[in-house]
Structure formats: structure tokens, C-alpha cells
Amino acid sequence: MMEIYVIQPGDTLAAVAAKFGVSVDRLLEVNDLPHPDRLVPGQVVLIPEPPQHFLMYTVVPGDTLHKLAQIFNTSVQVIAEVNDIEDPNYIEAGSELVIPGWIGIEYTVRPGDTLWSIGRQFGVSPGLIARVNRIENPSLIFPWQALIIPQQVPDVIKQETETIAYVFPDGPGLREALDAAGQCLTYAALFQFRVDGAGGLIEPEGAQEAVEACKQQGIAPMAVVTNWRGDLFQPDLARSVMADSAIRTQTISSIQSVLRRLELYGVNVDFENMFPEDRPLYTRFIRELRDSLKPDGYLVTIAVAPKDADRPNAPWVGTFDYAALGELVDIMYIMTYEWGWIGGPPMPIAPINQVRRVLAYATSIVPSDKILQGIPLYGYDWPLPDTPESRAAALSLAEVYDLAYRRGASIGYDDISQSPWLRYSDEGGVRHELWFEDPRSLRVKFELAQEFALRGVGFWSNHNAHYAFGQIWSLLCDTFSVVRLPRGPAQDWR
């Protein structure tokens, strides 16, 4: 697993590379740093594991592939394939073979060493060390002698996970975002298809092009259906769709039509800011939507507000009956973020202690293999002092690092919320406080998803460009084995 290194004062990328024995090019590849010469204290760099090389073994008289396969716990077929050996029954003495699944570690013999003590140190038999190094008399080794210590590479089994990202078909930077995510996304949620309150859907511009871009990357696209009007989630709009039988039926029919026409994998219903008393209406709407779409094999998913207990009368969260909805849907994406929000006081956006409470409650009443943990891929920059009129600005991780460099500020980290922060003064002398997500906070969220055995994790940002920072995806794919759906003709997605 990749190590996370926090930049210290005076660090350069070359110095970090030398410290960990990796190349600068490799660090740049993994971290996708836009300005590698602008490191700031507190910034995070992912350290990839050094490249692993196969162990080289020199064949001696009497060796056979069968004997070597037994010694190195592998198979004749694997050794033959790796070394392009046409006749597995014949190998020539003196030839060098690559032993797959093994690496060789350089070791210099110290005074007092024996093959037995070296073998105990590295967990390998003295006989195997002698064989690899062609030592005829195991008792005759001498100080400063260079040895190759064979080490079997353990099989690293990563937990499988499904992932989703909410992206904007009508926004700039979509293809760059999908290119950056590459093999690390299962689904893309196309935001947004808005209900019109009369049974129809208002489709975002560029929807068809976005679907094709997703499929080119092997990412399954879904339609995000919302109650958005103007610049808000409208509770009256949601009610008009859910309460009237004819409009409800027509809306479901419109959703089904869009899924078929655009050849989508499924739907994600993101109704927010609903009236708490409309709880039964929302549950009925999801039930009827499920009943209409499941015969055609569509995935039915929803986005729900986070809560750590059932609060039927509370705004934003009261409408969501976790237990009832968990029985109906394939996936429940829980928006475990926005504790710190654009109009509120400066604070962590997704503090891990709060996220844990939400997931503990959710998994107590909803199967964990239906839950995706929502993760924000943005930061909020609040001007100080905090007033009711002040609003935060959203920034990407790359923008945070650049801002810290330009302002000569160091990045801090809060151990309770497991969230990074930044404080600085702008050119007008106004103080700012910024909370965001970096690989440290993302890793603890990934570990939480593993702890609760969730179906996976999902990501939200209101700008496609925020997804284009490669460090995020390097960490994700280093942690999980991301489920990828079978590729094929568009009609085969379902």
C-alpha cells in the first residue's frame, strides 16, 4: 500500500524521492502535481512502493522446471510462460530464469553473520539462499560478501468496491475528469435530469455525449433525477410529482423513456429539501419506480441525506425512511458531507466522527452491501469573521495547494475530525479559514467503508474539474479493487 508523506519545511520533490528510493518521475506519475516545484508544509504526497523485480535464478546441472516449481512454490507452466520456454522438459545449465512471484533483496554480509542467521532475519531457508547465490559450502560466507536474498511476494487481496462520481454533462472538463478517474469508477451519475412537475423531465445539455464518454472509459452511466428548479431543491416540486397519481405515473414513464433512449444503466433519484411530512409519498414513489424499472434490469439507486437516528419530523432528513427505502433500492448513496457548508460557519466538511455515527446507524437497518459512502472532493474557503452574509468559495485540492503556496501558508490537520485545514490572509488583509479533503482524510474514509463492509464509496463535487486531480484516484485504486462492469455494445450494459 502506498505511504502518505507530509511535506516538511525545506522539502523538495527530489529530496522526497531520494528519501524513499523512488524516482521523481514516479512521484509525479502517482501524484499528478500541477506545480511540483511549489510544495508547501503540510501538503501530502503519495509514496509508491519501489518497483518489484522478479528473482533471477541461474540453472545448475540437475535442475528441472518441476524441481524449481516445487522449491519456489509455483508451477511448471507459470515458469515456462514467463521465460518463453517452449519445451518445459528441457532447461540448459547456466541459463537464467525469472522466478515469478519472487523478488531478490540485496544484502551485504556483516561480521558474525551465518546463512542460518540471515535466513532467520528474512524468513527464508538457508538452503534457498545458498541455492540462489550458488554457494556450494553454506558455512563459507565472509563479511562484505554481496548476497541476493529471495523473498516471496505475498498476494495482496484488495477489497472489492463499487464507486460512483456525480458529474455534469453540461459543464466543462467532463472528459478530462473521466480520463483522470480512468479505471477507478464503476458508475457515473449524470447530474441532472430535472422533473418539471407535470410528468416530464428536463434533460441536461450534452447528455448523449456524456453517455458516450462514459462508455468509452468502461464506466456505467446513470441519470440523476432531481427536484431542482432555479437554484434550489424545491420541496413543492417534489410534492407535485409524488402526490398526484397521474403525474407520478407519467414522471416514472418519462424516466423509463430516458433510460431506454440514452441506453443508461439505471437511475439515481436525488430529491432533496423535501417536506418531512411527505415521507410516505417519497417511499411510495421509489416503490413504484422500482416496480416499473426492475423488469428491464435497470439499477434503482437513491441519494439520501445523512442522519444518525430516525428523525421523521426533521428538515432535510425526515423524508428518508432508511429502513423502508433500503428494502426497495439497489444502492443507497448517503451524502456523508456538508457539516461544513457554503453558508455555515467554518468547520470540517465531512468530519470522520460524524460520518462514523451516520454509517453505524445506517448499517444497523440497511444491508451494508447496498450502501455507498459519499465523499466530498472539494474544499470550502470561508472569509473571516464569519457572518450570516458571508459565503464560502469551493476549491479543488489542486487549487488549495496552489493557494497555500501563493500565500506562504502551511497546511494543518485536525486529528479529531481527521480533516486538513488552511488559514491565510488575502491581498486585502482579510483572514480566511479553509477546510478540505486530502489523501490523509480520504484514506480514513476508505478505511471506514472497509470497516462497515459497504458496497463502496461515491464522490460529489459541483465542478467536473475537481475530479481531474490524479492523486485521488491513485489512492483509491491502491486501496480497493474497483468493480468494473462488463463492456460491450450499448444495449448490453444492462
N, C-alpha and C positions, 0 to 999 in steps of 0.2 A: 504494500500500500504506500502511496506517496506520502512523504513527510511534508508538514507545513512549517515553513520558516518565516519568522517575523523579522523584518529588516531592522537592523540596529544603526545608530548614527555612524556615518562614515562608510557603510557598506556600499559596494558596487556589485553589479551583476557578475563581473569577472571574479571578484573575491568570493562571492557566494558559490559560484561554480567550482572554484578551486577548493573551497572548504568541504564540499560534498562529493568531489571527484566526478563531476559531470561537466559536459561542455556547455558553453554559453548558448550555442545554437539549440541544444536540447532544452535548456531552460526557457528560451524564447518560444520554442515549439509548444511546450506544455502550457505556458502561462499567457501567451498571446498578449504580451505587454505592448501597449501602443507607444510608450516612451521609455524604453529600457534604461535610458540614461537619467531618468527622473525618479529615482527611488526615494521614498520618504520613510522616516522611522515609523514603525507600526504597520507598514504595508506588508501584505502577505505574499509569499512566493511559494509555489508548489515545487517540491524537490522530487523529481522522478527517480525511481530506482536505477542504479547503473545497469547498462545493458548486460544481459547474461549470455555468456558464450558456452557452447557445448564443450564438454570434456573431450579432449583428443587422446586417443589410445593407440599405441604402437603395437601392432600384431607381432607375437613371438611364435616360434615353432611350437606346434601342438594346439594352438588356439583354433577354435571353430566358432561360428556365429552362435551355435546352440550353447556352447560353454559360456561365451560372453553374455548372452542373453540371460543366463542364469545368474552370473556374477553381478550384473548390473540391473537385475530385476526389471527386464524389459522383454521384448520378443524378437525373434529372428527377423520377422517381417519388418518391424519398425527400423531395426538397424540397417537392414538391406535397402529399404526405401530411402532413408536419409542419406545413405552413402552411394546410392545408384549402383548397387551390386546386382548384376544380372543373375549370377549363379550363387545362391546362398550356401551351397555346399563347398565352395572354394574361396578362401581368402589367402592372400600372399603374405608371408612373414616379412616384416619391415614396413608394410603399408600402414598408413594412419587412418583410423576410423573416428568419425564423430559419434559420440555416445549420447543419444537424445535423452533429455530428462536429467542430465547431469551437467555440472559446471566444475571448472578447476580453479581453486583458490591458490594464489602464490603464497608460499610460506618459506621463511628463512630459518633454518635450524639454529637454535640457541644452545649455548653450553649446557650440558646436563640433559638435553632432550634425548628421548628414545622414540622409536616408531610407536611403541605402546603408549607413551605419554602424549604424543601428538595425536594419535588416533582417539584417545580418550577426550582430548581437548575438543576435537572436531566431530566426535560421534561417528567415527568410521573405523573399520578394522585395520590393524597394522599391515595385514597381508594385502589388502586392497591398495594401500598407499605404496607398498613395495612393488606391487604389480604395475601400477600406473607409472611409477618412476623408474621401472626396470632395475630395481635394487635386488641383486642376487642374494646378498647376505644382509638380512634385516638388522643385524646387530652392528653393521658397519655404516653408520652415518656420522657426519662430522659437523662441527659448528660452521655456520655461514653457508652451508650447503642449501641450494635452492630446490625446493620440492613443490610439486603440484598436489594439492590435497583434493581428492574427488569428493564432491558433495551432491547428493541427490536433491533436485529441486522439488520441493513439496507442491502437490496440486493445490492451487488456491481456488476454492469454490466460492464464487461470489453469489450473494443472494439475488435471485431474480426479482426484478421490479418492473412495473409499468410506469410510464411517465407521460405527462401532458404539459403543453405550454399553450397559453392563450395568446393568439397573435391577431394582427389586424390586416385583413385583406386590402382595405382601402388606405393603409398607412405606408409610408416609405420604409425601405430597409427589410422587407419581408424575406426576400431571397437570401440576403446576407445573414439574417437570423437563422433561417433553416439550414443554410450551409454550415454555420458555426455549430449548430446543435448536432448536425450530421446523424451519426448512428445512436445518439443518446435520447431520442424521443420515440415513444410509441404512438402518441396521438398529437394532433394539433387541433386546438379548439378555435374555430374561426369566429372572431368577435366583430360584429354582432348581427344577428337576424332579428329585427325588432317587430314585435306584434303590433298591429295597428288598431286593435280594439274592435275590429269589425270582422275578424276571421282571417285576415291576410297577414303576410309577413313582408317587411321592408328589407330587401336584400342589400348587403353592403356592395359597393363598387369593387370590382376586381375579384369577386368570389370564385368565378370559374378559373381564373388564372392562379389564384391561391391554391385551389384544389390540385391543379396540375403540378404546381411547385412542390406541394406536399408529397404527392405520389412519386415524383422524380427522386425524392430522398427516401422513399420507403416509409413515410410517415402517414398514418391513417387520419384523414381529416374528418372533423365533426362540426356541425352547425351549432353555434351558441345562440339560443333563443332568449331574448331579454324583454323586460318591460321598460325599456329606456325611451324617454321622449324628452326633447330639448337637451338638457344637460344633466338629467336626473333619472334615477329609477323611480317610476311613478306608481304608487300603490293603487290609485284609481284605475290606471290602465290594466294592471294585473287583475283587479277585481272584475272589470268589464269582460275580460276574456274568460275568467273562471266561473263566474256566477251565472251567465246566460248559457243555457244548454245549446242553442243553435250556434252561437258564436264560438263556444268551446269546441264543438264538433267540427266547425269549419276551420278553426285555427289548427287543430290536430291534423285535419286533412291537408292544410297548406304546408305544415311541417313535413308530412309524409311526401308530398309532391316535390318539395325542395330536395329532400334526401335522395329521391329517385333521379331527379333531373341532373343534379350535380354529382351523383354517384358517390355519396358520402357514406362514412362508416357508421354514423349514428348521430345522436343529438345530445346537447348539453343544455339543460334548462337553467338559466341564471336569472330567476326572478328575485329581486331584492327590494328592501324597504316596504314590504307588504304590511297590510293591517294584521295585527296578531289575531284578530277575530276571524280572519279568512283562512285560518289553519285547516279546517276541514275542506274548504274549497280547493286549496292547493293540493292536498293529498289526493282528492278525487281527480283533479286534473292530471296529476302524474300517473295515477292508476289507469285512467282512460287512455292516456298517451302510450303507456306501456302496452296495454292490451291491443292497441292499433298497430304498433311498430314491431312487436316481438315476432309475429308470424313471418315477417320478411327478414328476420335476423338482424335488425338494427340494434346497436348498442344504445341503451337508455341511461343517461347519466344526468346528475344534477349538481349544482354548486349551492352550498348552504353556508349560512353564517355560523361562526364558532360559538359554542357555549359549553359550560362545564356542568350544567344541570338543566333539567327541563323547566323552562320559564314560559309557559303558554301566553302570558299577557305582556311580555317584554317586547319593546320595539326591536325591529331587525331580526331577532332570533325566534320570537314567539310562534311565527307561522310554520316553522320547521319541526315537524313531529319526527324526530330521528328514528324512533323505533318503527313507526308505520312506513316511512319512506325507505328505510333500509331493507324492508321486505320486498319493495316494488322495483327498485332500480338495480342496474348492474354495477354502477360506480357512484359513490358519493364523494365529491370533491369538497373538502372542508376548508374554508378560507381562513386558515390559521395565521392571520396577519391583520394589520391595521389597528393594533392597540395604540401605536403612534400613528396618527393620521394627519392629512394635509391641513385640517382646520383645528387640530387639537394642540395641546402643549407638547414640547419636545420630549420624546421618550422612545424606547426601542419599538420597532415596528412589529416584530414577531419574537417577543421575549420567550426563551425556551421554557421557563417555569409556567407561563400561561399556556403555551402550546401543549405542554405535557398534561395539564389539567383537562384541556379540551379532548385530547386523544384518549385519555383514561376514561372519561365519561362516554365518548362516542363508541369505543370498542366494547364497552360494557353492555351496549344494547344493539349495536350494528355489527355484523360479521366483519372482522378486520380485513378480510380479503375483498371487501367491497369499498374500502376507504382509501382515498388519495389525500395525502397531507399537502395542503397548499403552502407554497414558499414564495415570498416576495423577492424579485430580482431588481430592486431599486433602493434608493435611499431618500430620506426627506431632509431638506435643509431649511431649518426654521430661523428667521431673524429674531433677535432678542432686543428688548424684553418681549416675552410672549403676551400678546393682547388678543381680544376677540377678533380684531380685524386682520391680524397677521396670518398669512398663509404660507405653507411650506412649498418649496420647489422640489420636484422629483429629479433625481440624478441617477445615472448608471454607475457601476463600480469603477469603470474606466474614468468617468468624469470626477468621481470622488478622489481618486489617486492624483489626477491632474490638478484638481483644486488644492489639495494638500500641498503639492509641490510648489504651486504658484504662490501660496500664502505662507510658505515656510512653516507649516503646522505638522505636528506629529499626531498619529492615529492612536487612540486609546481603545481599551477593551474592557467591557463590564462583565465580571465573572458571574454575577447573579443571573442576568438576562442572557448571557453568552452572546453579546452583541457589540460590534465595534462602533466607535463614535469619533467625532472630529469637532473641535471648536477653533474658530478663527475670526479674524476681523476683516471686513471687506475694505475696498478702497475708500469708502466714505466713513470708515471708523465704526460701522455697525457690527456688533458681535453676532455670531451665528453658532448654532448647535446643529449637528448633523448626525443622524443615526442611519445605519445601512446594514447590508449583509456582505460578508466576505467569506473565503473558504473556511475560516475557523467556525463561524456561526452556521454555515451550510453543513459542515461535517457533523456537528452535534444534532442538527435536524435530520440528516440522513440516518444517524445512529438511532434516533428516536423512532424513525419509521421501521428500522430493523427490530428494535426492541418490542414494538407493538405488532410486529408481523403484518404490516399494512400491505395492501395491494401495490402501493407505490407512492410516488411524490409528483406534485404538479407545480407549475410556476406561473406567476402572474406579474406582468408589468404593462403599463399603458403605452409603452413605446417599443416597437419592434427592435430598435437599435440596442435596447438594453440586453437583448438575448445574444448579441454578437460578440460577447467577451468570452474568448475560448477557455479561460481559466475555470469557469463554472462547469463546463462540460467535461474538461479533463478530470476534475474531481468527481463528478457524477459517475462517469464510466470507469473510474478507478475503484469506486466503491461498490457499484452494482453491475450485474449482468442485465442490461436493459432488454426487455422483451420486444422483439420486432415481429410484426405480423407478416404473414406470407405475402410476397409480392406477386403480381400478375396483372392480367388485364383489369381495367377499371371495374368491370362487372363482377370480378372475383373478390373484391375487397371484403364483401360481406360473407 
